Amino acid sequence: MTPNMGNVDRIARVVIALLLIVMIVTGVLSGALAWIGGILAVIFLATGAIGFCPLYLPFGIKTR
């Protein structure tokens, strides 16, 4: 797994994930949207932490 995400991309993903988590905790998102937002937050945190996005591979995208 060669990292394919740059620092700006990684920071943006972590910030979006944190915003989603805050929206879920405060009740702005509820029900199905909260579940979808939670799943996206986990994915964004994981890909931001490891610096690798598997969806970039088929398209040949590298932001690093």
DSSP file (Angstrom, degrees, kcal/mol; ACC not computed):
  #  RESIDUE AA STRUCTURE BP1 BP2  ACC     N-H-->O    O-->H-N    N-H-->O    O-->H-N    TCO  KAPPA ALPHA  PHI   PSI    X-CA   Y-CA   Z-CA
    1    1 A M              0   0    0      0, 0.0     3,-0.0     0, 0.0    51,-0.0   0.000 360.0 360.0 360.0  98.5    0.0    0.0    0.0
    2    2 A T        -     0   0    0      1,-0.1    49,-0.0     2,-0.0     0, 0.0  -0.737 360.0-107.1 -84.8 129.3    1.8    3.0   -1.2
    3    3 A P        +     0   0    0      0, 0.0    49,-0.2     0, 0.0    48,-0.1  -0.298  39.3 175.1 -57.2 135.8    0.4    6.3    0.2
    4    4 A N        +     0   0    0     47,-1.5    59,-2.2     2,-0.1     2,-0.4   0.179  48.8  88.9-128.3  16.0   -1.5    8.2   -2.4
    5    5 A M        -     0   0    0     46,-1.4    59,-0.1    58,-0.2     2,-0.1  -0.958  63.3-141.5-121.0 134.4   -2.9   11.1   -0.4
    6    6 A G     >  -     0   0    0     -2,-0.4     4,-2.3     1,-0.1    58,-0.2  -0.289  33.4 -99.1 -82.4 173.6   -1.3   14.4    0.3
    7    7 A N  H  > S+     0   0    0      1,-0.2     4,-2.8     2,-0.2     5,-0.2   0.881 121.7  52.3 -63.0 -40.6   -1.3   16.3    3.5
    8    8 A V  H  > S+     0   0    0      1,-0.2     4,-2.4     2,-0.2    -1,-0.2   0.920 111.3  47.7 -63.1 -43.2   -4.1   18.7    2.4
    9    9 A D  H  > S+     0   0    0      2,-0.2     4,-2.0     1,-0.2    -2,-0.2   0.909 113.3  48.1 -62.4 -44.1   -6.3   15.7    1.4
   10   10 A R  H  X S+     0   0    0     -4,-2.3     4,-2.0     2,-0.2    -2,-0.2   0.922 112.7  47.3 -65.1 -44.7   -5.6   14.0    4.7
   11   11 A I  H  X S+     0   0    0     -4,-2.8     4,-2.5     1,-0.2     5,-0.2   0.907 110.7  52.6 -64.4 -41.8   -6.4   17.0    6.8
   12   12 A A  H  X S+     0   0    0     -4,-2.4     4,-2.4    -5,-0.2    -1,-0.2   0.902 109.3  49.6 -61.1 -41.5   -9.6   17.7    4.9
   13   13 A R  H  X S+     0   0    0     -4,-2.0     4,-2.3     2,-0.2    -1,-0.2   0.906 111.6  47.6 -65.1 -41.4  -10.8   14.2    5.5
   14   14 A V  H  X S+     0   0    0     -4,-2.0     4,-2.5     2,-0.2    -2,-0.2   0.911 112.4  49.5 -67.1 -41.4  -10.1   14.3    9.2
   15   15 A V  H  X S+     0   0    0     -4,-2.5     4,-2.3     2,-0.2    -2,-0.2   0.926 112.0  47.7 -63.6 -44.6  -11.8   17.7    9.6
   16   16 A I  H  X S+     0   0    0     -4,-2.4     4,-2.4     2,-0.2    -1,-0.2   0.909 111.6  51.2 -62.5 -41.6  -14.9   16.5    7.7
   17   17 A A  H  X S+     0   0    0     -4,-2.3     4,-2.3     1,-0.2    -2,-0.2   0.919 110.2  48.6 -62.0 -43.7  -15.0   13.3    9.8
   18   18 A L  H  X S+     0   0    0     -4,-2.5     4,-2.4     1,-0.2    -1,-0.2   0.889 110.3  51.6 -64.9 -38.6  -14.8   15.4   13.0
   19   19 A L  H  X S+     0   0    0     -4,-2.3     4,-2.4     2,-0.2    -1,-0.2   0.911 109.8  49.7 -63.2 -42.1  -17.6   17.7   11.8
   20   20 A L  H  X S+     0   0    0     -4,-2.4     4,-1.9     2,-0.2    -2,-0.2   0.909 110.6  50.1 -62.5 -42.0  -19.8   14.6   11.0
   21   21 A I  H  X S+     0   0    0     -4,-2.3     4,-2.6     1,-0.2    -2,-0.2   0.915 110.7  49.0 -63.5 -42.9  -19.1   13.2   14.5
   22   22 A V  H  X S+     0   0    0     -4,-2.4     4,-2.5     1,-0.2     6,-0.3   0.904 110.0  51.9 -62.8 -41.1  -20.0   16.5   16.1
   23   23 A M  H  X>S+     0   0    0     -4,-2.4     6,-1.8     1,-0.2     5,-1.4   0.857 112.1  46.4 -64.4 -34.7  -23.2   16.7   14.1
   24   24 A I  H ><5S+     0   0    0     -4,-1.9     3,-0.7     4,-0.2    -2,-0.2   0.930 113.5  47.5 -72.1 -45.4  -24.2   13.2   15.2
   25   25 A V  H 3<5S+     0   0    0     -4,-2.6    -2,-0.2     1,-0.2    -1,-0.2   0.876 113.3  47.8 -65.3 -38.0  -23.4   13.8   18.9
   26   26 A T  H 3<5S-     0   0    0     -4,-2.5    -1,-0.2    -5,-0.2    -2,-0.2   0.576 115.4-114.1 -81.5  -8.5  -25.3   17.1   19.0
   27   27 A G  T <<5S+     0   0    0     -3,-0.7    -3,-0.2    -4,-0.5    -4,-0.1   0.533  81.6 123.0  91.2   6.1  -28.3   15.6   17.2
   28   28 A V  S   <S+     0   0    0     -5,-1.4     2,-0.5    -6,-0.3    -4,-0.2   0.906  79.5  42.9 -65.2 -40.6  -28.2   17.6   14.0
   29   29 A L  S    S+     0   0    0     -6,-1.8     2,-0.3    -9,-0.1    -2,-0.2  -0.907  78.9 162.1-103.9 133.3  -28.0   14.3   12.2
   30   30 A S    >   +     0   0    0     -2,-0.5     3,-1.0     4,-0.0     4,-0.4  -0.947  41.1   7.0-144.4 165.8  -30.3   11.5   13.3
   31   31 A G  T 3> S-     0   0    0     -2,-0.3     4,-1.6     1,-0.2     3,-0.3  -0.367 125.8  -7.7  67.0-137.2  -31.7    8.3   12.1
   32   32 A A  H 3> S+     0   0    0      1,-0.2     4,-2.6     2,-0.2    -1,-0.2   0.852 135.5  56.9 -64.0 -36.3  -30.4    6.9    8.8
   33   33 A L  H <> S+     0   0    0     -3,-1.0     4,-2.7     1,-0.2    -1,-0.2   0.862 104.7  52.9 -64.9 -33.7  -28.4   10.0    8.1
   34   34 A A  H  > S+     0   0    0     -4,-0.4     4,-2.5    -3,-0.3    -1,-0.2   0.908 109.9  48.1 -66.8 -40.9  -26.6    9.6   11.4
   35   35 A W  H  X S+     0   0    0     -4,-1.6     4,-2.4     2,-0.2    -2,-0.2   0.937 114.1  45.8 -63.9 -46.1  -25.7    6.0   10.5
   36   36 A I  H  X S+     0   0    0     -4,-2.6     4,-2.5     1,-0.2    -2,-0.2   0.926 114.4  48.6 -63.3 -44.2  -24.5    7.1    7.0
   37   37 A G  H  X S+     0   0    0     -4,-2.7     4,-2.4    -5,-0.2    -1,-0.2   0.878 110.8  51.3 -62.8 -38.4  -22.6   10.0    8.5
   38   38 A G  H  X S+     0   0    0     -4,-2.5     4,-2.2     2,-0.2    -2,-0.2   0.904 110.3  48.0 -65.3 -42.1  -21.0    7.8   11.1
   39   39 A I  H  X S+     0   0    0     -4,-2.4     4,-2.3     2,-0.2    -2,-0.2   0.929 113.1  48.0 -64.0 -44.8  -19.8    5.2    8.5
   40   40 A L  H  X S+     0   0    0     -4,-2.5     4,-3.0     1,-0.2     5,-0.2   0.892 109.6  53.7 -62.6 -38.7  -18.4    8.0    6.4
   41   41 A A  H  X S+     0   0    0     -4,-2.4     4,-2.6     2,-0.2    -1,-0.2   0.914 109.3  47.8 -62.2 -43.0  -16.7    9.5    9.4
   42   42 A V  H  X S+     0   0    0     -4,-2.2     4,-2.4     2,-0.2    -1,-0.2   0.921 113.9  47.0 -64.1 -43.5  -15.0    6.2   10.2
   43   43 A I  H  X S+     0   0    0     -4,-2.3     4,-2.8     2,-0.2     5,-0.3   0.930 113.4  48.2 -64.0 -45.1  -13.9    5.7    6.6
   44   44 A F  H  X S+     0   0    0     -4,-3.0     4,-2.2     1,-0.2    -2,-0.2   0.903 112.6  48.5 -63.7 -40.9  -12.6    9.3    6.4
   45   45 A L  H  X S+     0   0    0     -4,-2.6     4,-2.0    -5,-0.2    -1,-0.2   0.918 113.7  47.1 -64.3 -42.3  -10.7    9.0    9.7
   46   46 A A  H  X S+     0   0    0     -4,-2.4     4,-2.2     2,-0.2     5,-0.2   0.948 115.6  42.8 -65.8 -49.1   -9.1    5.6    8.6
   47   47 A T  H  X>S+     0   0    0     -4,-2.8     4,-1.8     1,-0.2     5,-0.7   0.865 115.0  51.3 -68.0 -34.2   -8.0    6.8    5.2
   48   48 A G  H  <5S+     0   0    0     -4,-2.2    -1,-0.2    -5,-0.3    -2,-0.2   0.869 110.7  49.1 -67.6 -35.5   -6.8   10.1    6.6
   49   49 A A  H  <5S+     0   0    0     -4,-2.0    -2,-0.2    -5,-0.2    -1,-0.2   0.895 119.4  35.1 -71.6 -40.4   -4.8    8.3    9.2
   50   50 A I  H  <5S-     0   0    0     -4,-2.2    -2,-0.2     2,-0.2    -1,-0.2   0.665  99.4-131.7 -91.3 -15.7   -3.1    5.8    6.9
   51   51 A G  T  <5 +     0   0    0     -4,-1.8   -47,-1.5    -5,-0.2   -46,-1.4   0.718  69.3 110.8  76.9  20.3   -2.7    8.2    3.9
   52   52 A F      < -     0   0    0     -5,-0.7    -1,-0.2   -49,-0.2    -2,-0.2  -0.994  45.0-170.0-133.1 128.9   -4.2    5.7    1.4
   53   53 A C    >>  -     0   0    0     -2,-0.4     3,-1.3     1,-0.1     4,-0.5  -0.961   9.6-160.5-118.1 114.2   -7.5    5.8   -0.4
   54   54 A P  G >4 S+     0   0    0      0, 0.0     3,-0.7     0, 0.0    -1,-0.1   0.759  89.7  64.0 -65.8 -23.4   -8.4    2.6   -2.3
   55   55 A L  G 34 S+     0   0    0      1,-0.2     4,-0.5     2,-0.2     6,-0.1   0.701  93.9  62.3 -73.0 -17.6  -10.9    4.5   -4.5
   56   56 A Y  G <>>S+     0   0    0     -3,-1.3     5,-1.9     1,-0.2     4,-0.9   0.777  88.6  73.4 -74.9 -25.7   -8.1    6.5   -6.0
   57   57 A L  T X<5S+     0   0    0     -3,-0.7     3,-1.1    -4,-0.5    -2,-0.2   0.923  93.1  47.7 -58.7 -52.5   -6.4    3.4   -7.5
   58   58 A P  T 345S+     0   0    0      0, 0.0    -1,-0.2     0, 0.0    -2,-0.1   0.807 118.1  43.2 -62.5 -26.1   -8.8    2.6  -10.4
   59   59 A F  T 345S-     0   0    0     -4,-0.5    -2,-0.2    -3,-0.4    -3,-0.1   0.509 106.8-124.5 -97.0  -5.1   -8.7    6.3  -11.5
   60   60 A G  T <<5 +     0   0    0     -3,-1.1     2,-0.3    -4,-0.9    -3,-0.2   0.776  52.6 160.2  69.6  27.3   -5.0    6.7  -11.0
   61   61 A I      < +     0   0    0     -5,-1.9     2,-0.4    -6,-0.1    -1,-0.2  -0.656  14.2 173.1 -86.2 135.4   -5.4    9.7   -8.7
   62   62 A K        +     0   0    0     -2,-0.3   -57,-0.2     1,-0.1   -58,-0.1  -0.956  15.4 177.6-140.4 121.7   -2.6   10.8   -6.4
   63   63 A T              0   0    0    -59,-2.2   -58,-0.2    -2,-0.4   -55,-0.2   0.348 360.0 360.0-101.8   4.8   -2.7   13.9   -4.3
   64   64 A R              0   0    0    -60,-0.4    -1,-0.2   -58,-0.2   -59,-0.1   0.460 360.0 360.0 -81.3 360.0    0.6   13.3   -2.7
